[in-house]
Structures are given as C-alpha cells and as structure tokens.
Amino acid sequence: MPHATEILIQTRWHDDDLAGRALNHEEWRVISLPALAETEDPLGRAPGEPLWCDDDYGYGAHLINWAPRPRRGRGLRSISNALLLRKATTSKEDWLRPCDKLPPCETLKIYGASDYAVTADSGDYTVHIVVGVDPDWRIYVLDIYRAQASSDRWIEAFCDLIQAWKPIGWAEEQGQIRAGVGPFLERRMRERHAYVARKQFPTRGDKAVRAQSIRGRMALDGLYVPRYASWYPALRSELLSFPAGKHDDQVDALGLIGQVLDCMTAGSALPTTPEKIRYMNEMTMDEVWERARSQRPADMRI
C-alpha cells in the first residue's frame, strides 16, 4: 500500500546483494543482529552472547565454542563464518603496505597484467596493472588503469603504460582477446612502437582459486602501494572485500600477476661508480608515474 513500511530481512552474502542495492537507492534503518553480540547490540545483549540459546540442541553453546576457531588458524572464508559473523575477507588489511615514496626506477624489474572487459559501460572494468620487483623481492604496485571503456580506449591506455614503464612481460587471459580485439591490439602496438612480451593464461577454477598465488605472496611479504595514488582507495576496498565485493577486476589482474611469479626476477641495486650512474636513467619512479599519468587524456585519468 502507498506509504507502507518496508522491511527487508536477509543474511548479507555480497556487497551487491538485494540489501546492498536497496541501501544504494533509499534511506534505510539498518538493524544488524550477528549470531554473537557485539558492542552496543540492538537487543541489549552482552558482547559474545548468542542470538538465542533456549533450544534443545545447544545452538548457543555451539556458537560460543565455534567462535574462537578462526582465530586459531582455521579458514576465515567459510559458509559458517559468512552466515554467523560475516567478518572474514580473503585478503587481510595488513598485507597491504602503503608507502610514501617508490624506489628508483632503475632498481626495479617491471611487469604488467590485464583483465579485459569486452563491452564498454557494462558492469565490468578493464584493468591494466603495472608492478615492480625490487632487489629484496618486494612487489610494488606502480600504476593502475581501470575503466568501463570501449576496446579502442583501453588499447590506447595499454600502449601508454607500455611506453611509460617499459615492462619486461605482460600477463593476460586466453580467449576473448585473441578472438576479438587481439589483431587490433597488436596493430596498435606496432604502430605506436609499444612492445612487450605478452603471455596468455587459461581461465581455470573460480576467482578465489586463481587469486591464491598472489594472495600467498602478499601474505608472505606484503604488497607495497603508493598511498598518494588516486587509484589506491578503490584497490584497497576491492582487495579487502573480495570475494564478496561488487567488483573484482583488479583482483583478477593481480591474480594474473600471480601467474608469472615464478618467472619474475628481482631488481638490481643502484650502481656505485660515477661512470655507470652517468649512463643510467636517473628519473625516479615517482616521476615516471606522474609522467605516465599526465600523458593520458583527461577522461582516462583515474
């Protein structure tokens, strides 16, 4: 009936589920009732008190006994955890290492990867990501292009990144690129003299499985990102919400970086003799990043 009260009751499974879409369009009063109470519980429960425990099969006791297990090392992303606490994420926040300054360009070995979206203005983004490996095997995210763009636009952005960063190799998925825009991409690379060795990988398993390599690498040594980059907030949000987030294109691109981890080599230390320094490019990585960003058309800068 007109002006009637609307009530939506559901378990949250995804940022783009029914509740997520409703919250994007209207003002709602959200009442969150986790299986185990947190502080300021709407029902007045003490922290840790189960939602109910007056049953014949010990539901409340089971919750209380189960709750500490994730902290003892069991898998955080599980059906039970999503249903009961909905606090788990595949990526941990402390895996991200924000930094104020990037290493000098000449000390890094640079690689890239792309997750392509075929159609413009659709739900998926095309993502190009550039990373660098320093002499201590730390991985830095150097640049990201992310847009819901037509193939002609993201191909030009791809060539821009190749020319700006001079990567050693580039990872991408098999299938749609070879059959669709592959010939046009290769022609534009030749016309613009934007050369890089590209390697295609088949799409196997679900997204969480394909992200395991880079996830393990991040858990071991972290992923270094420039905190001042305009794309950092979106990358951070997507990584921490995966696989329950609305978008996962940047995670897919990082997953492709994970596919070439065994082919990567560490960067080199800066030369110490004046003769070697004189003949090397002395532009810092920060300067390269700003130059690459400034060369893009205004509507492509993100």
Number of C-alpha atoms within 10 A of each C-alpha: 4 4 5 6 6 6 8 9 7 9 15 15 17 17 16 16 15 14 18 14 11 13 13 10 8 8 8 13 8 9 10 12 16 17 19 20 20 18 10 10 16 11 11 11 15 13 12 15 19 20 17 13 14 9 8 6 9 11 15 18 13 12 19 15 10 12 16 11 12 14 9 8 8 10 12 18 16 13 10 11 16 18 14 16 15 19 11 18 18 18 22 15 13 11 19 18 15 16 12 10 13 18 14 18 22 19 19 26 22 26 26 31 30 26 24 24 22 18 14 17 12 11 10 20 22 23 24 27 24 24 24 28 21 22 15 11 15 17 22 23 21 22 25 25 21 25 21 19 20 15 19 14 14 23 22 17 23 22 20 19 25 24 17 16 22 17 20 16 19 22 25 24 19 13 13 12 17 14 9 12 14 13 12 15 20 15 11 16 20 12 10 14 12 17 16 17 10 12 15 16 13 9 13 8 9 8 16 15 11 19 24 15 19 21 23 14 16 21 14 10 14 21 20 20 24 19 14 12 16 13 17 17 12 12 17 15 13 20 26 19 20 21 21 20 17 16 20 20 23 25 24 22 26 28 25 28 24 23 21 19 13 8 8 17 16 17 19 14 13 15 13 8 8 8 9 10 12 10 8 11 10 12 11 15 20 17 14 17 18 13 13 19 20 12 14 15 11 9 7 16 17 13
